[in-house]
Amino acid sequence: MNPERQRLAMRALDVAPLVLFAVVLAGFGALSPSFLLPANLLNVLVQSSATVIVATGMTFVLLTAGVDLSVGAIMFVAAAVSGKLLLAQGWNPWLVVAGIIALGGVCGWLNGLLIARLGLIAFIATLGTQYVGRGFGMWLTETRAMNLPETFTRLASNRLAGVPGPVLVAALVVLAAHLVLQRTPLGRQIYAIGQDAVAARKAGVNVRSTLRGVYVLCGLCAGLGGAVALAQIGSVAPTFGANKEFAAIAAAVLGGTSLFGGRGRVWPGTVFGAVLIQGIENGLNHLNADPYLYPLITSGIIFLAVLLDSGRGQLQRTLGRRRIRPD
């Protein structure tokens, strides 16, 4: 394949998520006209808001060539602690939300300590904290579901200028993350570490400090995403947050973020990936598809995301591109 065709193939892979998104909308819209109704499309955005928030944090980690498998467990631990505080202590819901986010940040700091300070491989470190977190949550809840009071679930139904609260929160997180990655020295340092951590260190980047900060950000997003999902669901079940890490990774990679670091964007990439995943689930629900098919569809999406990323990586190596920031 000549260089020109390789460049065209690279552009095709870059826009593949947007094309897939349009195909999903058109396909489900043709099979079920109610899918394209404004009310349902808004519902898709509301349902995907928690995934968008968690996937935004995951994007920061993936850009450094790392991974965080503990985000689902962080969501569960934060939800379990908040459930106990709401039910047993009667705390103010907004104070509980702040506590959930702070707890997520602490969990992220622990991941950063294990990876940046102790030098553990990110996959192994976060896999370990995933098991610890979910085990602690199970012990705290005694594997029983806890229904939360209406004062907390009402947070998800609040609107500002007609925009649902979860969508507004997700939009603010995406905006802040986009500005950090594209307009600040920290963003450039994150891309540089993902491209080549050794070269970044030689260039004066404090790799350890940046990595710790990235995992703290991911933990904060996991905590906030957990709070949003909890307010929507209204109960803490033993399966809360289960497999959310895979949905977050798939959303980021579908949106163009590389599993090997150094390339990707929160907007529009990660956002479109998260909305695409939720849109497919919503469309299957409209078609009354067998619920047991949902995991198969999700696994197919993850496989597609990895396949697209592998194709991008091979073409990028062939073209000899080494970017610090994306085009």
C-alpha positions in Angstrom: 0.0 0.0 0.0 1.5 3.4 -1.0 1.7 6.2 1.5 -1.3 8.1 0.0 -3.5 5.1 0.4 -2.2 4.5 3.9 -3.1 8.1 4.8 -6.6 7.6 3.4 -6.9 4.4 5.4 -5.8 6.3 8.5 -8.4 9.0 8.0 -11.0 6.3 7.5 -10.1 4.6 10.8 -10.2 8.0 12.5 -13.8 8.7 11.3 -15.0 5.1 11.8 -16.6 5.8 15.2 -18.6 8.7 13.7 -19.7 6.6 10.7 -20.7 3.8 13.1 -22.6 6.2 15.2 -24.5 7.4 12.2 -25.2 3.9 11.0 -26.5 2.9 14.5 -28.9 5.9 14.5 -30.1 5.2 11.0 -30.5 1.5 11.6 -32.4 1.6 14.9 -34.4 4.6 13.6 -35.5 2.5 10.6 -36.4 -0.5 12.7 -38.0 1.5 15.5 -39.2 5.0 14.6 -39.6 5.9 18.3 -35.8 5.5 18.7 -35.2 8.8 16.9 -37.8 10.8 18.9 -36.1 13.8 20.7 -37.3 12.5 24.1 -35.6 9.2 23.6 -32.4 10.7 22.2 -32.3 12.9 25.3 -32.8 9.8 27.4 -29.8 8.2 25.7 -27.7 11.2 26.7 -29.0 10.9 30.3 -28.3 7.2 30.5 -24.8 7.6 29.0 -23.8 10.5 31.3 -22.2 8.3 34.0 -20.3 6.3 31.4 -19.1 9.6 29.7 -17.7 10.8 33.0 -16.0 7.6 33.9 -14.6 7.2 30.3 -13.3 10.8 30.5 -11.1 9.8 33.5 -10.1 6.6 31.7 -9.0 8.6 28.7 -6.4 10.5 30.8 -5.0 7.1 32.0 -5.0 5.6 28.5 -3.2 8.6 27.1 -0.2 7.8 29.4 -0.2 4.2 28.1 -1.8 3.0 31.4 -5.1 1.5 32.3 -7.4 1.6 35.4 -9.4 -1.6 35.9 -10.6 -0.4 39.3 -13.1 2.3 38.3 -16.1 0.0 38.6 -15.0 -1.1 42.1 -14.4 2.6 43.1 -18.0 3.3 42.0 -19.3 0.4 44.1 -17.2 1.4 47.2 -18.3 5.0 46.9 -21.9 4.0 46.5 -21.8 1.6 49.4 -20.3 4.2 51.8 -22.8 6.8 50.6 -25.7 4.4 51.1 -24.6 3.8 54.7 -24.2 7.5 55.4 -27.6 8.4 53.9 -29.5 5.6 55.5 -27.8 5.4 58.9 -26.5 8.9 59.5 -29.0 11.0 57.5 -26.3 13.2 55.9 -27.2 15.9 53.4 -27.3 14.5 49.9 -24.9 17.2 48.5 -22.4 16.4 51.3 -22.7 12.7 50.4 -21.9 13.5 46.7 -18.8 15.5 47.8 -17.8 12.6 49.9 -18.2 10.1 47.0 -16.0 12.2 44.8 -13.4 12.6 47.5 -13.4 8.9 48.2 -12.9 8.3 44.4 -9.9 10.6 44.5 -8.4 8.8 47.5 -8.7 5.4 45.6 -7.1 7.0 42.5 -4.3 8.3 44.7 -3.7 4.8 45.9 -3.5 3.5 42.4 -1.1 6.3 41.5 1.1 5.4 44.5 1.3 1.8 43.5 2.1 2.6 39.8 4.1 5.7 39.9 5.9 5.3 43.2 6.3 1.6 43.6 6.6 0.9 39.9 3.9 -1.8 39.6 2.4 -2.5 36.2 -0.9 -0.6 35.9 -2.8 -3.6 34.8 -1.8 -5.7 37.8 -2.0 -2.8 40.4 -5.5 -1.7 39.4 -6.7 -5.4 39.0 -5.6 -5.9 42.6 -7.4 -2.7 43.9 -10.4 -3.7 41.9 -10.7 -7.0 43.9 -10.0 -5.2 47.2 -12.5 -2.5 46.5 -15.3 -4.8 45.4 -14.6 -7.1 48.4 -14.7 -4.2 50.8 -18.0 -3.0 49.2 -19.5 -6.5 49.6 -18.5 -6.6 53.2 -19.9 -3.2 53.9 -23.3 -3.9 52.3 -23.4 -7.5 53.4 -24.3 -8.2 49.7 -27.7 -6.7 50.2 -29.3 -4.0 48.1 -29.9 -0.6 49.8 -32.6 1.7 48.6 -31.7 5.3 48.9 -34.1 8.1 50.0 -35.9 10.3 47.5 -33.9 13.3 48.6 -30.9 11.7 46.9 -32.6 10.4 43.8 -34.2 13.8 43.2 -30.7 15.1 42.3 -30.8 13.2 39.0 -34.2 14.7 38.1 -33.1 18.3 38.5 -32.9 20.4 35.4 -31.2 23.7 34.5 -32.6 25.6 31.5 -34.3 22.4 30.5 -31.0 20.4 30.5 -31.1 17.3 32.8 -28.7 17.4 35.7 -26.7 14.3 34.7 -26.1 15.6 31.1 -25.1 19.0 32.4 -22.6 17.4 34.9 -21.1 15.2 32.1 -20.8 18.2 29.8 -18.9 20.2 32.4 -16.5 17.4 33.0 -15.9 16.9 29.3 -15.3 20.6 28.8 -12.9 20.8 31.7 -11.0 17.7 30.5 -10.9 18.9 26.9 -9.4 22.3 28.0 -6.8 20.5 30.2 -5.6 18.2 27.5 -5.6 20.8 24.7 -4.8 24.1 26.4 -2.5 23.4 29.3 1.1 22.2 29.9 -0.3 19.3 31.9 -2.1 18.1 28.8 1.1 18.2 26.7 2.9 16.4 29.4 0.3 13.6 29.4 0.6 13.1 25.7 4.4 13.2 25.9 4.4 10.5 28.6 2.2 8.3 26.5 4.5 8.7 23.4 7.7 8.0 25.3 8.0 8.2 29.1 11.8 8.1 29.0 12.1 10.9 26.5 9.5 12.9 28.5 11.6 12.5 31.7 14.7 13.7 29.8 12.8 16.7 28.6 12.1 17.7 32.2 8.6 16.2 32.7 8.0 15.0 36.2 6.6 11.6 35.1 5.9 10.2 38.6 3.9 13.3 39.7 2.0 13.5 36.4 1.1 9.8 36.6 -0.1 10.1 40.2 -2.2 13.1 39.1 -3.7 11.2 36.2 -4.9 8.3 38.4 -6.3 10.8 40.9 -8.3 12.4 38.1 -9.5 9.0 37.0 -10.6 8.2 40.6 -12.4 11.5 40.9 -14.2 10.9 37.7 -15.1 7.3 38.8 -16.5 8.8 42.1 -18.5 11.4 40.3 -19.8 9.0 37.7 -20.8 6.7 40.5 -22.7 9.5 42.2 -24.6 10.3 38.9 -25.4 6.6 38.3 -26.5 6.1 41.9 -28.8 9.1 41.8 -30.4 7.7 38.6 -30.8 4.1 39.9 -31.7 5.0 43.5 -30.3 1.8 45.0 -26.9 0.2 45.8 -26.8 -3.4 44.5 -23.8 -5.9 44.8 -23.5 -5.5 41.0 -23.3 -1.7 41.0 -20.4 -0.6 38.8 -19.7 -4.1 37.6 -17.8 -4.1 34.2 -18.0 -0.3 34.0 -14.3 -0.3 33.5 -14.7 -2.2 30.2 -17.4 0.1 29.0 -15.2 3.1 29.8 -12.2 1.6 28.0 -14.3 0.7 25.0 -15.8 4.2 24.8 -12.4 5.8 24.9 -10.8 3.5 22.3 -13.9 3.7 20.0 -13.4 7.4 20.1 -9.8 7.2 18.9 -7.8 6.9 22.1 -4.9 4.5 21.7 -4.4 1.7 24.2 -0.7 2.3 23.7 -0.8 5.9 24.8 -0.1 9.3 23.2 -3.1 9.7 21.0 -6.8 10.5 21.6 -9.3 13.1 22.6 -12.1 13.4 25.1 -14.1 15.6 22.7 -15.6 14.4 20.4 -13.9 11.0 20.6 -14.6 9.5 24.0 -18.1 11.2 24.2 -19.2 9.7 20.9 -17.9 6.3 22.0 -19.9 6.3 25.3 -23.1 7.6 23.6 -22.7 5.0 20.9 -22.5 2.1 23.4 -25.5 3.4 25.3 -27.4 4.1 22.0 -26.9 0.5 20.9 -28.3 -0.8 24.3 -31.2 1.6 24.1 -31.9 0.6 20.5 -31.9 -3.1 21.5 -34.3 -2.3 24.3 -36.6 -0.6 21.8 -36.6 -3.7 19.6 -37.3 -5.9 22.7 -34.2 -7.9 22.0 -33.2 -10.7 24.3 -31.4 -9.1 27.3 -28.9 -12.0 27.3 -27.7 -10.6 24.0 -26.5 -7.4 25.6 -23.2 -8.8 26.9 -22.5 -10.3 23.5 -23.1 -7.0 21.8 -20.9 -5.2 24.4 -18.1 -7.7 23.9 -18.4 -7.2 20.1 -18.1 -3.4 20.6 -14.9 -3.9 22.7 -13.5 -6.2 20.1 -14.2 -3.7 17.4 -12.6 -0.9 19.5 -9.4 -3.0 19.9 -9.4 -3.9 16.2 -9.7 -0.2 15.2 -7.0 0.8 17.6 -4.7 -2.0 16.3 -5.3 -0.8 12.7 -4.5 2.8 13.6 -1.3 1.7 15.5 0.0 -0.4 12.6 -0.7 2.4 10.0 0.9 5.0 12.3 4.0 2.9 12.7 4.1 2.4 8.9 3.8 6.1 8.2 6.4 6.9 10.8 4.2 9.3 12.7 5.2 10.3 16.2 2.9 12.9 17.7 3.0 14.8 20.9 -0.5 16.1 20.3 -3.2 14.9 17.9 -4.1 16.8 14.7 
